Amino acid sequence: MNKLFFQAARETDLAEKRRLSRQSQVLSWLRLFIFFLLLLTLAAAWDTNALWLLLLAAALALTFAALLRRHNRLGEQRILLESHIATLSNFLARFSCEWQSFPVTGSEHLRDDLPQAQDLSLFGPASIYQYICAARTKAGRDRLAAALSPFPRNRTLAKKRQAAVKELIARPLLVLELEAAAALLPNGHDTKPLLTVLGAKSTDMPMCCRPAEPAPGTASETENDAAAVSDAPNPTDGNDNIETASAPAFLNQRQRAGTAFISWVLPSSLLLALVGAAMQLIVWEIPTAIILIQLILSLLLGKRTAATQKPLADMHRELHLYEMLFSRLEESTFQSSELKSLQETLHDGEATRSLRRLASLADYANTRHNIIFLLLSNALYLGDLHFARRVLNWQEKASRHLGKWLAVWAEIEVLLSLASIGLVREKYVFPELLEEGGPRLEASGLTHLLIPEENAVPNGIEAAAGTRIITGSNMSGKTTYLRTIASACVLAFAGAPVPGEAMRLSPLYIFTSIRVTDDAAHGLSTFYAEILRIKNMMTFKEKSLPMLIVIDEIFKGTNSADRLVGAKEAIQRLTGPLFLTLVSTHDFELCNIKSDSAPITNWHFEESYEDGKILFDYKIKEGRCTTRNAQYLLKMAGIME
């Protein structure tokens, strides 16, 4: 997919928006004309008492109602179209740096005990999360954050996501349709209140929606690094503390039987009493008494229904949107096993039909806020009593499925987010996820997702267990290379495509030491903060799990003598048959380190000079660096002569 596709689609939508605006204006004037004509007809009928004028007034009233309904539908179409245009604009923003203004950055997922997220720009401003996130709900955003984990928790799920994402990339119109409809949900929409009040269960989830198994060996002192965000938080709201919500007990079985009888007998009696009073067969005091009885009963029941009505009333628009989203998913034809599984979960329990019934209940709960409607509905037909009975019936038939349905949509939001990479990059590849074994990482043509594709310089890697010492001048590309490799691994484990030509990798637990700063609040210097990072790596090393270790400018926060001693010791201890270690440094003395447990090789970036200018090709090469540019940069800045 390329930029021209989204530009053309946006121009088409803008033209359609102008057409709908013109049509809406015509309907507004026509509706106004019919309304005044209706008033004139009614006035004439009042004066002449002509039957044909009354019939004409009735026809005009029906026409006005039809125009009003058509105008409302047109308004809904315009709202959805504007959301579609905004979605297209978001995709176009990803082709430039405008995506950095997206409001959802994932900063809430940054943790001091998970430095990989900061080092690799996984969350926060100008992050991978901000770039790809298409999730509107809290559950979807939490699940996406969990997917961007530096630890490979569920390779089977990652492979299934790959197939699903690949299918979505091939169907951009469906992606745009789903994202545009979902964008009408409130920002960060949380369904926890709804699930709680309806007693929905979050158990018996489909495979894609179940919590992932914890990373091996994370229940020790290194839990701060290895036990990162769970791969699949509770689908109801992103938290893991809801197993089965408890619905408020409106009525017990005996009360339900009694109220079911009363809810039909009293309104029926009122209708008969009103007819009898109108025919002067009975006195008007009898229907008046029935109305008072119904109001009293509704007042007594109101305390029990209020707890349910408020969450439903607050979500009446959202429930209609979920109904629309589920309907679109249910009617689609999918090929990948993951999307088929999600679709089958919706079919189980008839998600669309059940949500339609729940949305109608929510509409009543919302209209109940109108005091006139509240009094009339309860005085005439015990509206609250019927509402409570219908909610109980819905709970019995469908509430056990609601958690699964919402979990399905949260997973769809993850897939839509991951698919955005393939929809805006010309070159991308789905990594081959190898089986368990020694560390292995092969890639070619990799670029960093956050660098515009036309500016990014592709690089590759082919490595197994061992250490690579990477040297190079300032600004030559060492840090960007390290982040490109590690972030591509994170995307691969999430099931996403990566910007590149080819990639194969085995499960690797990713540890980083890149953006290390001091912490004045806790009295930590930069050097000591880096020591703690290295210590965590060495502690996790004892678990005998394959690791990708990425260290930029090792021990840069101390003097050269101590740095060399500490770096040599750390590199040798982080070199072994289960570790793939990448270390960048300006200290050429580290290029001479040897190890008996695994090979240590040298790679470098270099620069050239032309017409008094420094030039970088940003391509990694074998061997150690032989050039320096610090003095040249100082002269360019006017600090040295």
DRENTOR-524473 format. One line per field, with one value per residue (C-alpha): z, x, y. Coordinates in Angstrom, 2 decimals. Each point is the difference from the previous one (the first is absolute). Layout:
% DRENTOR-524473
z (Z_...)
x (X_...)
y (Y_...)
END
This chain:
% DRENTOR-524473
z (0.00_-0.73_0.82_-3.23_1.04_3.21_-1.75_-2.69_2.58_2.02_-3.05_-0.79_3.54_-0.06_-3.20_1.60_3.04_-2.20_-1.70_3.33_1.21_-3.03_0.45_3.68_-0.80_-2.53_2.53_2.64_-2.23_-1.20_3.55_1.00_-2.97_0.84_3.64_-0.86_-2.58_2.69_2.32_-2.73_-0.82_3.64_0.33_-3.11_1.21_3.35_-1.77_-2.65_1.75_-3.41_0.06_-2.99_1.77_3.03_-2.25_-1.70_3.40_0.98_-3.25_0.59_3.56_-1.27_-2.65_2.62_2.21_-2.97_-0.88_3.63_0.13_-3.31_1.22_3.21_-1.98_-2.25_3.10_1.17_-3.42_0.16_3.47_-1.15_-3.18_1.98_2.20_-3.16_-1.26_3.35_-0.16_-3.49_1.28_2.77_-2.53_-2.10_3.13_0.36_-3.24_1.65_3.52_0.57_1.76_2.99_0.77_0.53_3.49_1.07_0.88_2.43_2.61_2.73_-0.92_0.68_3.09_1.85_0.33_-3.76_-1.55_-3.37_-0.67_0.35_-1.72_-3.08_-0.10_0.49_1.97_0.57_-2.35_-3.40_0.71_-1.91_2.02_-1.00_-3.63_-0.37_2.62_-1.55_3.22_1.37_3.04_3.20_-0.37_-3.54_1.00_2.95_-2.19_-2.63_2.69_1.19_-3.53_-0.22_2.58_-0.05_1.01_-2.41_2.04_-2.55_-3.33_-1.12_0.52_-1.83_-3.03_-0.03_0.25_-2.94_-2.23_1.17_-0.48_-3.46_-0.96_1.37_-1.94_-3.15_0.88_0.68_-0.55_2.81_2.26_-0.72_0.56_3.37_1.24_-1.08_1.82_3.11_0.06_0.96_3.34_2.89_0.34_2.18_0.34_3.04_0.11_3.59_1.44_-2.58_0.65_3.72_0.00_-2.42_1.85_-3.15_0.34_-1.35_0.12_-2.85_-2.41_-3.49_-0.31_-1.34_2.98_2.84_2.23_-1.15_2.08_2.06_-1.25_1.41_3.15_0.62_3.60_1.42_0.71_-3.76_-0.29_-0.56_-3.47_-1.07_1.26_-2.25_-1.13_-0.38_-3.60_0.36_2.82_1.07_-3.09_1.91_1.00_-0.19_3.65_1.35_3.07_-1.50_-0.27_0.39_0.65_2.25_-1.34_2.41_1.09_-1.20_1.05_1.30_-1.79_1.96_-0.49_-3.69_-0.44_1.90_-1.82_-3.38_0.83_1.32_-2.91_-2.40_2.21_1.27_-3.38_-1.57_2.81_-0.50_-3.70_0.70_2.73_-2.31_-2.66_2.59_1.42_-3.48_-0.69_3.41_1.18_3.03_1.85_-0.84_3.53_-0.87_-2.81_2.11_2.89_-2.30_-1.28_3.59_0.87_-3.03_0.92_3.56_-1.22_-2.44_2.78_2.17_-2.89_-1.16_2.69_-1.31_-3.69_0.33_0.40_-3.31_-1.91_0.47_-1.63_-2.79_-0.52_-0.11_-2.72_-2.21_-2.95_0.55_0.01_-3.39_-1.28_1.33_-1.68_-3.30_0.41_0.91_-2.90_-2.42_1.42_-0.02_-3.63_-1.25_-1.57_1.47_-0.95_2.90_2.94_2.49_-1.62_-0.49_3.68_1.01_-2.35_1.38_3.50_-1.13_-1.65_3.27_1.81_-2.97_0.94_-2.37_0.88_3.73_-0.12_-1.90_2.83_2.61_-1.93_0.03_3.78_0.16_-2.08_2.55_2.86_-1.71_-0.77_3.63_0.94_-1.39_2.99_-2.16_-1.78_3.33_1.59_-3.03_-0.70_3.59_0.52_-3.15_-0.42_2.84_-2.24_2.67_0.88_-3.62_-0.29_3.02_-1.35_-3.46_1.50_2.04_-3.10_-1.93_2.80_-0.03_-3.75_-0.99_2.89_0.13_-3.54_0.43_1.39_-2.92_-2.56_1.39_0.19_-3.70_-0.85_2.18_-1.96_-3.30_1.09_0.54_-3.48_-1.59_1.76_-1.14_-3.55_-0.25_-0.52_-3.18_-1.22_0.04_-0.73_-3.52_1.27_2.87_0.87_2.44_1.99_0.15_3.64_0.59_2.57_3.38_-0.01_0.10_-0.81_-3.69_-1.80_-3.75_-1.77_-3.08_-1.11_3.45_0.66_3.10_-0.02_1.35_-2.68_-3.23_-2.52_-2.60_2.55_1.63_-0.88_0.02_1.90_0.93_2.43_-0.05_3.43_2.41_3.51_0.61_0.36_-2.55_0.94_-2.11_-0.39_-2.01_0.08_1.56_-1.91_-2.26_0.82_2.82_2.34_-2.78_-1.17_3.47_0.39_-3.48_0.72_3.46_-0.91_-3.05_2.34_2.21_-3.02_-1.16_3.35_-0.11_-3.32_-2.00_-3.30_0.27_-2.40_-1.93_-2.67_2.04_3.63_1.97_3.73_2.90_3.32_1.69_3.27_-0.77_2.50_-0.76_1.39_-2.33_1.51_3.42_2.07_3.58_2.57_2.46_1.91_0.91_0.13_-3.05_-2.33_-3.67_0.57_2.87_-1.90_-2.82_2.50_1.17_-3.61_-0.54_3.32_-1.05_-3.19_1.91_2.48_-2.77_-1.66_2.76_-1.29_-3.06_-2.42_-3.40_0.20_-2.37_1.90_-1.41_1.69_-1.42_1.01_2.85_3.31_-1.62_3.34_1.55_-0.70_-2.76_2.29_2.07_-3.10_-1.76_2.99_0.65_-3.66_-0.64_2.98_-0.89_-3.66_0.85_2.49_-2.47_-2.72_-0.16_-1.96_0.93_-0.48_-3.10_1.20_-1.88_1.61_-1.45_1.26_-0.78_1.83_-2.64_2.77_0.39_-3.54_1.27_2.48_-0.42_1.51_0.15_0.34_-3.25_-2.77_0.37_-3.31_-1.07_-2.15_-0.71_-1.62_-1.77_-1.55_-2.88_-0.75_-3.13_-0.62_3.69_0.90_1.99_-1.69_1.46_-1.90_3.16_-1.20_2.41_-1.09_1.28_2.00_2.37_-0.69_-1.02_-0.07_2.56_-0.47_3.44_-0.67_-3.40_1.55_2.66_-2.71_-1.93_3.14_0.48_3.26_-1.38_-2.53)
x (0.00_1.30_-0.75_-1.92_-2.65_-0.81_0.12_-2.41_-2.34_0.02_-0.85_-2.89_-1.30_0.27_-2.03_-2.62_-0.08_-0.78_-2.78_-1.54_0.20_-1.94_-2.56_-0.35_-0.62_-2.71_-1.69_0.11_-1.79_-2.47_-0.77_-0.57_-2.31_-2.05_-0.25_-1.46_-2.28_-1.20_-0.81_-1.96_-1.91_-0.90_-1.17_-2.15_-1.42_-0.86_-1.91_-1.79_-0.19_0.67_0.89_2.32_2.07_0.35_1.17_2.45_1.29_0.52_1.91_2.14_0.71_1.16_2.13_1.57_0.78_1.56_2.12_1.07_1.04_1.87_1.77_1.07_1.37_1.83_1.52_1.20_1.54_1.82_1.36_1.31_1.43_1.82_1.47_1.06_1.74_1.76_1.18_1.42_1.73_1.61_1.39_1.35_1.60_2.06_1.78_1.48_0.77_-3.56_-0.81_1.95_-3.02_-2.24_-1.52_0.42_3.66_-0.14_1.97_-2.02_1.73_3.50_1.51_3.21_0.49_-0.38_2.72_-0.29_-3.18_1.87_3.18_-1.85_-2.68_-2.75_-2.25_-0.23_0.27_1.52_-0.29_-0.93_-3.21_-0.97_0.82_-2.08_-2.76_-3.47_-1.66_-2.79_-0.94_1.96_0.07_1.34_2.70_1.08_0.10_2.10_2.42_0.25_0.75_2.96_1.89_3.77_-0.65_-1.32_-2.89_-2.21_1.53_-3.18_-2.06_2.62_-0.18_-3.80_0.11_2.40_-2.49_-2.87_1.98_1.08_-3.65_-0.98_2.80_-1.44_-3.42_0.68_-3.62_-1.14_2.74_-1.10_-3.66_0.63_2.37_-2.36_-2.97_2.05_1.33_-3.51_0.39_1.10_3.74_1.31_-3.47_-0.14_-2.65_0.66_-3.11_-2.20_1.48_-0.31_-3.63_-1.02_1.91_1.96_2.66_3.51_0.75_-0.09_1.77_1.04_3.70_0.86_-1.64_1.41_2.76_3.38_2.09_2.52_3.53_2.11_1.85_-1.42_-1.03_3.38_1.95_0.22_-3.77_0.39_1.39_-1.36_-3.56_-0.95_-3.50_-2.08_-0.55_-3.76_-1.55_-3.52_-2.02_-2.74_1.97_3.70_0.25_0.51_-2.18_-3.40_-0.88_-3.74_-1.80_-3.00_-3.24_-2.33_-2.83_-3.10_-2.46_0.07_-1.90_-3.22_0.13_0.68_-3.07_-2.13_1.27_-0.38_-3.66_-0.49_1.83_-2.66_-3.11_0.16_0.63_-2.71_-2.37_0.83_-0.79_-3.36_-0.75_0.77_-2.30_-2.71_0.30_-0.09_-3.23_-1.30_-0.27_2.20_1.15_3.33_1.24_0.71_2.58_1.43_0.53_1.70_2.33_0.95_0.61_2.31_1.92_0.51_1.18_2.40_1.36_0.70_1.68_1.92_2.64_0.79_0.10_1.98_3.32_-0.56_-1.52_2.85_2.80_-2.37_-1.15_3.59_0.85_-3.07_1.89_2.99_-2.18_-1.44_3.56_1.04_-3.07_1.11_3.60_-1.05_-2.44_2.79_2.30_-2.68_-0.93_3.62_1.70_3.42_2.74_2.48_-0.63_0.29_-2.66_-2.24_0.35_-0.91_-2.97_-1.22_0.13_-2.39_-2.30_-0.06_-2.81_-1.01_1.95_-1.69_-3.55_0.72_1.73_-2.97_-2.31_2.37_0.26_-3.78_0.06_2.70_-2.17_-2.80_2.41_1.26_-3.52_-0.93_2.02_-2.88_-2.30_-3.13_0.79_0.88_-3.33_-2.12_1.73_-0.37_-3.47_-1.42_1.81_2.54_2.98_2.65_-1.53_0.10_3.55_1.19_-1.62_1.57_3.44_-0.29_-1.03_2.96_2.36_-1.20_0.34_3.00_2.02_2.30_1.15_0.48_3.52_1.07_-1.55_1.74_3.25_-0.38_-0.23_3.04_1.98_-1.29_1.32_3.44_-0.09_-1.10_2.85_2.60_-1.38_0.67_3.70_-0.65_-2.51_2.46_3.35_1.04_2.46_-0.95_0.27_-1.60_2.87_0.39_-0.30_2.34_-0.46_1.67_3.75_3.16_-0.22_-0.23_-0.71_0.14_-1.30_0.65_-1.14_-1.31_-0.95_-1.37_-3.77_0.08_2.36_-1.75_0.50_1.61_2.61_0.77_3.18_-0.55_2.34_0.07_1.37_0.85_0.97_-0.21_1.36_2.85_0.87_0.38_2.12_-1.21_2.28_-0.41_0.27_-2.52_-3.31_1.01_-3.12_0.95_-2.90_-2.59_1.24_-0.36_-3.51_-0.98_1.03_-1.57_-3.26_-0.40_0.22_-2.73_-2.27_0.74_-1.01_-3.20_-0.99_0.54_1.81_3.36_1.48_2.51_0.62_0.48_0.17_0.30_0.42_-0.27_-1.63_2.14_-0.48_1.01_2.02_1.31_2.20_-0.29_-1.70_1.59_-0.27_0.62_-2.78_0.45_-3.14_1.48_3.61_1.09_2.74_-0.03_2.83_-1.74_-3.29_1.80_1.59_-3.51_-1.03_3.00_-0.66_-3.57_1.34_2.47_-2.67_-2.38_2.89_-0.16_-3.41_1.70_-2.44_1.03_0.65_0.52_2.16_0.38_2.40_0.76_3.25_0.70_0.82_0.17_-0.69_3.43_3.68_1.80_2.14_-2.92_-2.17_2.45_0.40_-3.74_-0.95_2.42_-1.34_-3.63_0.42_1.75_-2.71_-2.76_1.57_-1.18_-1.87_-3.41_0.74_0.03_1.68_0.41_2.26_0.90_3.04_2.53_2.70_2.03_1.74_-3.20_0.44_2.71_-2.22_-0.11_-2.25_0.10_-3.79_-1.09_1.59_0.54_0.16_0.49_-2.28_0.02_-1.49_2.21_-0.06_1.70_0.96_-0.71_0.47_0.46_-3.20_-0.46_-2.09_-1.55_-1.36_-1.55_0.85_1.41_3.19_2.22_3.10_0.93_-0.27_3.18_-1.21_-0.85_-1.99_-0.29_2.67_-1.49_-3.45_1.53_1.62_-3.26_-1.69_2.73_1.19_3.44_2.18)
y (0.00_3.49_3.59_0.58_-2.53_1.87_3.37_-1.16_-1.54_3.21_2.12_-2.37_0.31_3.79_0.09_-2.27_2.26_3.01_-1.97_-1.00_3.60_1.20_-2.78_0.83_3.66_-0.91_-2.27_2.72_2.51_-2.63_-1.04_3.62_0.52_-3.12_1.10_3.41_-1.58_-2.41_2.92_1.77_-3.19_-0.57_3.59_-0.34_-3.30_1.63_2.77_-2.09_-3.37_-1.58_-3.68_0.23_2.67_-2.27_-2.83_2.37_1.11_-3.64_-0.62_3.08_-1.13_-3.40_1.71_2.25_-3.02_-1.81_3.04_0.34_-3.65_0.32_3.13_-1.75_-2.95_2.42_1.57_-3.40_-0.64_3.32_-0.75_-3.38_1.53_2.69_-2.72_-1.86_3.15_0.43_-3.62_0.57_3.14_-2.05_-2.44_2.86_1.50_-3.17_0.80_3.09_1.15_1.19_-3.28_1.33_2.19_-3.03_0.39_-3.64_-0.55_-2.91_1.96_-1.70_-3.25_1.34_-1.61_0.61_-3.75_-0.55_2.20_-1.75_1.98_3.30_-1.18_-1.29_2.73_-2.58_2.38_3.72_3.00_-0.82_-3.72_-3.14_-0.20_3.53_-0.78_-3.17_0.23_-0.25_-1.16_2.16_-2.07_-0.36_-3.78_0.25_2.46_-2.12_-3.09_1.82_1.13_-3.59_-1.16_2.41_-1.97_-0.58_-3.61_-2.70_-1.38_-1.73_-0.94_-1.80_3.14_2.09_-2.31_0.14_3.77_0.11_-1.83_2.21_3.21_-1.12_-0.50_3.41_1.71_-1.54_1.49_3.70_1.04_-2.30_1.38_3.57_-0.86_-1.65_2.70_2.79_-1.56_-0.75_3.57_1.14_-1.78_2.23_0.37_-2.83_-1.53_-2.29_-2.73_-1.04_1.75_-1.70_-3.44_0.46_1.06_-2.75_-2.70_-0.91_-2.66_0.31_-3.72_-2.50_2.36_-0.99_-0.76_3.43_1.68_-2.07_1.28_-1.21_-2.31_1.94_0.18_-2.85_0.78_3.44_-0.57_0.92_3.17_0.71_0.25_3.72_-0.76_-3.37_0.26_2.88_0.70_-3.17_-1.07_0.09_1.99_-0.70_0.85_1.72_3.05_-0.75_-1.00_-3.48_0.37_-0.81_-3.65_0.12_3.24_-0.19_1.41_1.76_-2.24_1.86_-2.67_-3.55_-2.77_0.51_3.77_-0.45_-2.19_2.48_3.07_-1.73_-0.54_3.53_1.64_-1.30_-0.06_3.59_1.72_-2.18_0.91_3.67_-0.23_-1.64_2.53_2.92_-1.44_-0.61_3.50_1.53_-1.94_1.13_-3.61_0.68_3.09_1.70_-0.61_-3.65_0.60_2.83_-2.41_-2.54_2.72_0.93_-3.66_-0.39_3.13_-1.25_-3.41_1.67_2.21_-3.06_-1.81_3.07_-0.40_-3.48_0.94_3.25_-1.84_-1.76_2.86_2.47_-2.10_-0.99_3.57_1.24_-2.54_0.02_1.52_-2.27_-3.11_0.95_0.43_-3.41_-1.45_1.55_-1.21_-3.53_-0.08_0.94_-2.65_-2.69_0.59_0.02_-2.98_-0.70_-2.44_0.10_-2.32_2.85_2.18_-3.03_-0.86_3.54_-0.06_-3.31_1.46_2.71_-2.52_-1.94_1.76_2.14_3.11_2.43_-1.00_-0.05_3.38_1.41_-1.08_1.40_3.27_0.34_-0.42_2.64_2.33_-0.38_0.62_3.15_1.28_-0.68_3.10_2.03_0.51_0.25_-3.27_-1.62_0.92_-0.88_-3.33_-1.16_1.44_-1.58_-3.33_-0.50_0.73_-0.61_-3.36_-1.11_1.35_-2.01_-3.16_0.46_0.62_-3.19_-1.94_1.42_-0.93_-3.59_-0.36_2.10_1.45_-3.03_0.88_3.74_-0.20_-2.20_2.32_3.06_-1.96_-0.80_3.68_0.80_-2.60_1.41_3.40_-1.55_-1.55_3.28_1.80_-2.52_0.09_3.74_-0.78_-1.96_2.58_2.91_-1.65_-0.93_-2.59_-2.26_-3.66_-2.42_-1.54_-3.74_-1.02_-2.93_-2.72_-0.08_-0.37_2.04_3.70_0.70_3.25_0.55_3.09_2.06_3.42_0.95_3.62_1.68_0.35_3.55_1.33_1.06_-2.76_2.28_1.14_-3.34_-1.88_-3.79_-2.28_-3.64_-2.53_-3.68_-1.18_-2.89_-0.33_2.37_3.66_2.75_2.98_2.92_3.01_3.16_3.73_2.33_0.20_-2.90_-2.07_-2.36_0.82_0.04_-3.40_-1.50_1.38_-1.18_-3.58_-0.20_1.77_-2.25_-3.00_1.48_0.49_-3.53_-1.50_2.09_-1.57_3.18_0.52_1.75_2.55_-2.07_-2.61_-3.18_-1.07_-3.25_-0.24_-2.39_0.90_2.66_1.81_3.57_2.04_3.48_2.72_2.98_3.04_-0.11_3.18_0.98_0.02_2.85_-0.93_-3.38_1.12_-2.03_1.19_-0.92_-2.45_-1.75_-0.10_-1.81_-2.37_-0.96_-0.66_-2.30_-1.70_-0.84_-1.56_-2.13_-1.06_-1.06_-1.80_-2.61_-1.14_-1.50_1.62_1.42_3.74_2.90_2.48_3.50_2.44_3.43_1.72_-2.40_1.71_3.43_1.67_-0.57_0.62_-1.87_-2.19_-1.30_-0.23_-2.32_-2.31_-0.20_-0.31_-2.87_-1.91_0.64_-0.95_-3.25_-0.95_0.88_-2.12_-3.59_-2.68_1.45_3.68_2.17_3.18_3.28_2.61_3.36_1.90_2.71_-1.95_-1.82_-1.96_-2.07_-1.31_-2.35_-1.89_-3.79_-2.64_-3.78_-0.40_1.72_2.07_3.74_1.86_3.60_2.11_3.70_3.07_2.51_3.47_1.76_3.59_1.98_3.73_0.63_-1.83_-3.16_-2.70_-3.16_-2.99_-1.53_-3.53_-2.56_-1.74_-2.77_0.80_2.78_3.71_1.78_3.59_2.66_3.19_1.58_2.64_0.77_0.54_2.25_2.09_0.18_1.33_2.60_-1.47_-0.94_1.76)
END
